[in-house]
Amino acid sequence: MSFKMLQKERVLTSGTGSDRVVLDFDSGLIYKYQNPEHITGVFENGRWIVVQKAYYSTGGWGSGASGDRDGHHAHQNTIDLLKAIRARAFEANISDLSDLGRINKMIQHAAKVKSLKAAAEKLGLEPGGLSDFEENGLKITSNFRTRELPKGRGTDVFKTLDKMKEALEVFTSAKGRAVKVDTYTVYPNLIQQGKIVVAFRDGNGKVFMNSQVLHLSNFENNFLGSESMIQNEVKKIAAYSIPFNVLEAASLKISETKILEQGPEETFEIKVPKKYGGTEMQSRHFTGALLLENSGRKFLMDLDRIEIAHNIFNVFFVEVSSSVTSIVEAYESMKPDEVKQAEANGIEVRRQGEWFFVATDKTITIDVESQLESYQRREDDEGAILPYIASAQVAHGKGRPNDLYKPFNFGADLDSLVCGVVTHRGREHAPLSLDHIDEDGHIVKLQENDMSRYRMDQRIKTRTLRLWKLVPNTTVSNFTIQGDVD
């Protein structure tokens, strides 16, 4: 809907061109923008009365459009404006409300019909011809598209806007009484949207802004261009922007949070699927990495940089060692000594989320038909279980589990290793290939569905898989973030 708020004139408009209409809340009138004398709605006797919908057809095969296009769409825009201010509409059986003399005659005529009907009923008669006579009277019926909305004038949009400005003054000046406006409650040192904290001021006077993606109210969507005046203005004076939902994920008190270091803001271009197929590039803003302290515990929040290359915007929140003093140290503290040693020795290391995969010089060659995910135990002639590989699941902390493959009964030195393709529940991480070795001895990446394809493709008899050591990171704990993060 193309609503516009003309703040200087204090009116609302809907539509474009010749079917655009204007709502003047104070005077209780809705009229055509290009022809103000043509009234499409009026607030009278405690209710909004609108004109009847004009007939219009776009036509079909072999026929062009017919009817009153502008009147049809002007009526629609009138109804849309009333819905936006949450007011019910009542339709009159006339096309223009500007001829008050004609309307009064129709009202008098309708009153006369009502009196005649009452008199006839008193005598027990069925007065002939009244149905024809009745057609010339004014009929007002409830508009079905707004029937669920309350009667009355509706929301005074400009009064709401003025109150928002008053509320902002309370917070920015840190003085005054609390103001409730739209979906917000604004105190001198706190702003809430329902139960969600939007911003607060700490004991040192610094403003903390909630940078998680917050829902906009109907008022903001309809009249402020799908932006929040309160959030935008507070952002200008905020010392720090933090997604408060990550703190709630760790059951921490927001007001006790200290910022030890904040990284720079960043914007990424992410390829996302379109609603009806294909992909498009989308800009995603990130407020920057944060090292926080709360009640003596330290936490790192950042974006998984590996996943940006896979078009996945994945923000994580983990508790790290209380001894770290910077973001760089926090990252180093999460890396196990075994991984650091491997990197120092030039051994290949890969990562997916909380897990590191350290390369080994070991491989296994399997018979695809009999050894790949052979869930039925197979035994040799002496009753010993034959070796096979099967999918397995690993989880670290409170994060969602990862799926991968493990060898079984190949020997103690091999059964502790992993192979195949690593996938993550919730799709927060892209699939990670742990490679296979082709017939010519070349290392080749596995695709996500390759392990399943091997079982189905009878031409593939054997497969040689690289084996890796699985090592979890050394975070104290990790948390699943609920909701979107900016």
N, C-alpha and C positions, 0 to 999 in steps of 0.2 A: 504494500500500500504506500502511495506517495504522499504521506502527510508532510506538511511544512508548518513550522511555527514562526509567524511573523511577530517577533517580540516587540518591536516598536509600535505596531498597530494593535497588538494583543488580540490577534485572531489566528485561527487555524485554517488551513486549506487542505483539500484533498483532490487529487486528479490533476490533469493537465489540459491545456488548450480550452476549447469551448465548453467542455463538460466539467471544468474545475469549479468547485464550490467553496464558499467561505463560511466558517462557523464563528459568529460573534457571541461568545458565551454571555457577556454582560447584558447585551440587549435581547438575547434569546431569539436570534435570527440566524437562518442559514440561507444563503443566496448565491446566485451564480456570480463568479468572479468577474466575468466580462459584461455581465448585465445585472447589476445589483438590484434593479427593480423586480427581477424575477426571483421570487422567494420560494425556496424548496422545502423549508422547514421553519416552524415557529414554536416557541415555548409558550403554551397557553393553558390556563387552568391546571397548572402543576404537571403538565406532560408535554412531550415533544410531539407535534403533529407534522407529518411530512406528506408531500404530494404522492399520488399513486404512481406506480412504475409505468413509464411509457412503453408501448410496444416497439420492439425492434428485432429484426431478423437479419442475420448476415447473408441469407440466401443459400442457394445450393446449386446443383447441377442445372445449368441453363437459366438461372434466375439471379438477379443482383440483390443487393441489400435493400431492405424496405423498412419503413417506420421511422421513428424519431430517435436517431442514434444518440444525439447530445442529451436529450431528456432522459433516455434510458440510463446512460452512464452517470449523469448528474444525480439521478435518484440513488444509484449504487454508491456514489461517493458520499452522499448525504447520510445514508445508512452506515457506511464505514466510519464516518466521523463520530456518529452517536455511539457506535459500538466501542470506539476508542476511548471515549470519555465515560463509558459504562452507563449509558442511558438508554432506556427503552424507547422505541419509536412506535407511534400510532399513525396508520395511513388513512388519509382522507381520499374520498373518491373524486378528487379534482387534480388538475395538472399544474395549478399555480395558486399560491396562497397570497399573492399580492393584492387581489381584488377583494378587499374586506367587505365592500358593500354586497357583492355577490355571495360571499361566504355567510354573511349575516342573514341574507334572504333564505339560503339553504338551511341554516340552523332553525329559522322560524318555521320553514316548511316542514322540517323533520319533527319539530315540536308539535305542529298541528296534526301530523300523521299519528304521533304518539297519543295525543288527546282523543282523536277519533277512534283509535283502536281501543283505548280504555273505555270510551263510552259504549262502543259496540259490544265489548265483552260484558259490560254491566247488564246489558239487555239480552245477552246470550245470542247475539247476531253475528253473522259472518259478512261484514260489509264488502260488497262487490266493488271492484275497481280500485281498491286501496293499494294493491300491489303495484299497479301502474303509477298511481299517484306518488307512491313512496320513492320511486326511482329518482325524483327530482330533489329529494332531501339530502342533507349531508350525512354520510356514513363514515364512521371512524372505527377502524379495526386495528388490533394489535399486530404489529409486524412480526412475522414468524421468525425472522432471523435475529431479532433482538428480544424475543419473548422472555428469555431467561434472565434478562438484565433488570435491575430495579427501576421503578418509576422515579420521576424527579429530574432535576436539571443535570445531574451527573457530576463528574470530576471537573473542578475549576483548574484547568491546566496551568494558568498563569499564577494563580494563588499558590499552587504546588511549587512552581518554579521560584517564586519569591521566598517561599519557606525554605527551599533548598539553599538559597543564598544566605538566608538567616542562619541556617544550621552550620554552613561552612564557616561563617564568621565566628560562631561559638567555638568551633574546634581550632581554627587558625589563631584565634586570640587567646585560647585556653581560658575563656571566661564566659560566664552566663549559665542559664539553665538548659537542661537537656531539651532537645527538639526532636519530635517524631515527625517524619515526613516520608511519604511514599513507603518503601520497604525498609527505610533506614531509621535508626535511633542514634542521634549524635549528642555526645557529651563533650565537655571541655577537653578531656584527655582520651576519649575512646569513641570509635564509630563502629556500630554493628549493623549488619544487614540480616535481619532475623536473628539467628543464633551465631552467625559467622562474624568474626572480628575482621573488619576492613582495615582499621588502622588504630594505633595507640601511641601515646606519648609516654616515654619512660621517666624515671625520676630525675634524669639530667636534662629533660626537655627535648630529647631527640625523638623524632617521629619515625615509627616503624610502619611501613606500608605492606599490606598483604598482597603479594604478587601472584597468588594463585588465580586461575581463571574463574572470576566470580560471575554468577548469573545476573543478567540485567532484568529489571522489572518491566512490566508492560508499559509503564510511563516512559521509561528510558528508551525502550525499543520503538515506541510509536512516535515520540515527540522530540527526542534528543539525538536522533540519527544513530540509534543503537550504540550510544556511548553513555558513560556515567559521568555526570558533572562532578559529583562528589569524589569519585575515584580519581578523575583526571586532575582536579584541583589539589587534592591531598598529595598526589604523586609529586607535585612541584616542590613541596616543602619537606618531603620525606628524606631522612638521612639514609635509611636502608629500606630495600625492598626484599621481602622474604616471603616465600609461599608458606603461610601458617599451617597449611594442612600437613606439611612434612613434620612439623613440631608435634602436631596432634597425633601423628602416626606413632611417635615415640612416647606419648603420654606426658609431654613436657608442658610446663606452664609458660605460655608465650611471653608474659611480662618479665620473666626471669632470664630471658635470653640475652647473651652478650655476643656481639660480632667481633671476632678476632681478626678476620681478613675476608674481604669481598673482592672477587675477581671482576673484570670488566664486563659490561653488558655486551651481548652478541646477538646477531640476527643470522639465521640459517635459512637456506632455500631447500625445502624438502619436497620430494616428488610424492604426491598423494593421489589415490584413485578418485576419479570423478564419479558422480552419482549414477550416471548412465553409461559408464564404461570409459576406458582410456585413463590417462593420468594428466595432472597439471602440477605446476610448481607453486608451492605455498610458502610464504615467509613465516617463520616461527621465531618469536623473540624469546631470549633467555636473559634473566636478570643477572646472571653471573654466578660463578662458584662461590660457596660460602663455607667458612670455618666458624662454627658456633661453639659457645660454651654455655652450659646450663647445669646448675647444681653440681659443678665440679666435673661434669662429663663433657666430652668434646665430640662434635659431629661434623661430618663433611657432607655437603650437598653439591652435586655437580651433574653435568650432562655426560652420558657415556659417549665419548668422542668416537669410538670405534663404530657405533651404530649409526651416527650421522651419515657415514658413507653408504649405509644401507637404507637411508631414508626413514630411519626410526628415531623419533624424538623421545629419548628415554632418560628421565631425570631420576637419580638415585639419592638415597639418604641413608648414611651409615654412621654408626658410632665407632670412633677410632681411639687410638691410645691417648690417654689424658696427658701424655708427655709432649705431644706435638705442639708446635707454635706457628706453623704456616701450612698453607694448602699443599705445597710441595712436600713437606715432611709428612703430611697426612697420607698422601698417595704412597710415599715410600714405606710408611708404617703398615700399609695394607698388603705389601708384597712379602711373602714368606722368604726366609733366608735361602731355602732350597731353590727358589725361583731366581733370586738375586745371583746365587752362585752359578746357576745354569747360564744366565745371561752373560756373566763375567767370563765363562768358559766358551762362549760362542755357540752354545746349544740353543736350538730353536725353541721359543716359548710362544704359545698362543693363549688368548684369553676370551672367555665369554662370560660376561657378568662377574659373578663372584668366584669363578673357577679359572685356574691356570692349567694349561696342558703343556707338559714338558716332553719334548721329543726323546725317544729312545732309539737304539739301533736294532730293535727287535721287530719282527713281523710275524704274521701267521698266514698261511695259505689254507683256505677252507674249501671244502667241497660244498658248493652252494646248495645243492639239493638236500644233502643229508646233515650239514653242519650249521646252516644259517637259521637261527631261531627254531631249532628243533626242540620244541617244548616237551615232547614225549621222550622220556629218558631212553636212550639207546645203549645197549650193552653188547660187549663182545662175547665170544664163546665162553670166556671164563667169568662173566658177570661183571666185568669192570665197565664203568660208565664211559662212553666214548666222548671225545671232546666236541664242543659246539660253541657257537656264539649266540647271544640273545640280547634283546633290548633290556635296558636297566634304567633305573631312575635314581638321581642323586639330588639332595637338597642341602642348602647351607643356610643356617639361621632361619629367619622368617620369610625368606624369599620363595618365589614359586619354584618348583622342581625343574630340573633339566633331564631330558631323555637322551641316552646315548647307547652304545653297545659295549658288551664286555665278553671276553673269552672265558669259558668254563672247562676245566679239566685238561688244559693244555700244559699244566705244570705250575707250581707255586710262583715261579718267577714271572709268569705271563698272566696268570689269573687276576693279579692286582692291577693290571693295566686296562686301558680303554681304547676304543676304536670306532670307526664308522662316522656318522654325522650326529652332531650334538644339536638338539633343538630345545627351545625353552617354552614352558607353559606360559600362556598369556602373550606370547609373541613380542616380549619386550626386547629380545635379542634376535638378530638374524641367525639362521642355521650356520654352524661352524663345521667345516669339513676337516676331518683328520686324515684324509687322503687314502688312496690305494696305489698300488704299483702295477702298471700295465705289463703286457707281455714283453715289451721291449725294455723293461726295467726303469721306466720313467715314472716319477711321482705325479699323480693326477688327482685333482680335487674331485671329491664325491659331491653329487647333488643331493638335495634333501630326500628325494624319493628313490635314490639309487638302490638302497638296501632292499626296499620292497620290489623294485624292478628286477633285481637279480633273481629273486624267488620265482617271478613270473616268466622271465625270459629263459626258456630251456636251453637256448644256445650258449648261455654263460655257465660253464661247468665249474670253474674255480675262480677264486678271487684272493689276491694277496693284499692284506690290510696292514697299514702301519700301526704300531702300538705306542701309546702315550701314557705318561704318568699324570694322574689327576691330583691337583694340589689346590685346596681351598685358600681363599685370601684370609688375612689375619684380622679382619674387622672384629670389634667386640660384639657387635650385633648389627643387623640391617633391618630395614622396615619397608613395607609395601606402601607406596604413596597412594592415597585415595583422592581421585579427582585430578583435574588438569593443572599443570604448573606453567606459568608464563616464564 
